[in-house]
Amino acid sequence: MFRRTFWFTAGAAAGVWATTKVNRKIQQLTPESLAAQAANRAVDAGHRLREFALDVRAGMIQREEELGEALGTNAPPGAELPAQRIRPALGGPGRGPRATHPNRPHSSYNRNEDH
């Protein structure tokens, strides 16, 4: 008798457990539940995308600061820029492609002058 009661109780518990599992799965597969799950996933994806964009922006700002320091654009007024340190080694200011030669006449770069 005790055996029958044990197996009856075990079967009833297994039936209740299985019924509960099936009902939960059916509830998850209703259109409303699927729509809510899709909306939650879309919101989560939006949050991850926003975090990614903020990380990218922070990286851009950091890289711009590094480049500004390397190029000297973040230097305080009156400080010597890296380009000014390099130019004397190249022949000083005024030695670029537009520099005039003492024996050549100066020509303007105004194209409308000839018309």
C-alpha positions in Angstrom: 0.0 0.0 0.0 2.8 2.4 0.9 4.4 1.7 -2.5 1.3 2.5 -4.4 0.9 5.8 -2.5 4.5 6.7 -3.2 4.2 6.1 -6.9 0.9 7.8 -7.2 2.4 10.9 -5.5 5.5 10.8 -7.6 3.4 10.5 -10.8 1.1 13.4 -9.7 4.1 15.6 -8.9 5.7 14.7 -12.3 2.4 15.5 -14.0 2.1 18.9 -12.2 5.8 19.7 -13.1 5.3 18.7 -16.8 2.0 20.7 -17.0 3.7 23.7 -15.5 6.6 23.5 -17.9 4.3 23.1 -21.0 2.1 26.0 -19.9 5.1 28.3 -19.4 6.4 27.4 -22.9 3.0 28.0 -24.4 2.9 31.4 -22.7 6.3 32.2 -24.2 5.1 31.4 -27.7 2.0 33.7 -27.7 2.2 36.6 -30.1 2.1 39.1 -27.3 5.0 37.5 -25.5 7.0 37.1 -28.7 6.5 40.8 -29.4 7.5 41.8 -25.9 10.7 39.6 -26.2 11.5 41.2 -29.6 11.0 44.7 -28.1 13.3 43.9 -25.1 16.0 42.6 -27.4 15.7 45.7 -29.6 16.1 47.9 -26.5 19.1 45.9 -25.4 20.7 46.2 -28.8 20.0 49.9 -28.8 21.8 50.2 -25.4 24.8 48.2 -26.6 24.9 50.3 -29.8 24.8 53.5 -27.8 27.6 52.2 -25.5 29.7 51.3 -28.6 29.1 54.8 -30.0 30.2 56.4 -26.8 33.3 54.2 -26.7 34.2 55.2 -30.3 33.6 58.9 -29.5 35.9 58.6 -26.4 38.5 56.9 -28.5 38.3 59.6 -31.2 38.7 62.4 -28.6 41.7 60.6 -27.1 43.3 60.1 -30.5 42.7 63.8 -31.5 44.4 64.8 -28.3 47.3 62.6 -29.0 47.6 63.9 -32.6 47.2 67.5 -31.3 50.1 67.0 -28.9 52.2 65.4 -31.6 51.5 68.2 -34.1 51.6 70.9 -31.5 48.1 72.3 -32.0 47.3 71.9 -28.3 50.4 73.9 -27.3 49.9 77.2 -25.3 50.3 80.5 -27.2 54.0 81.4 -27.7 55.2 77.8 -27.4 57.4 76.5 -30.2 55.6 74.1 -32.5 57.2 70.9 -33.8 57.0 72.2 -37.4 58.9 75.3 -36.3 61.7 73.1 -35.0 61.9 71.2 -38.3 61.8 74.2 -40.7 65.2 75.6 -39.8 66.8 72.3 -40.7 65.2 72.6 -44.1 66.6 76.0 -44.9 64.6 78.4 -42.8 61.4 80.3 -43.5 60.8 81.5 -47.0 62.6 78.6 -48.7 59.4 76.9 -50.0 58.2 76.5 -53.6 56.9 80.1 -53.7 60.0 81.8 -52.5 61.4 84.4 -54.9 64.9 84.3 -56.2 66.8 87.6 -56.0 67.6 87.5 -59.8 64.1 86.6 -60.9 61.2 89.1 -61.0 58.4 88.6 -58.6 55.3 87.3 -60.4 51.9 87.3 -58.8 49.7 84.3 -58.8 46.6 86.3 -60.0 45.3 84.5 -63.0 43.0 87.4 -63.9 45.9 89.7 -64.5 46.5 88.5 -68.1 42.9 89.1 -69.2 
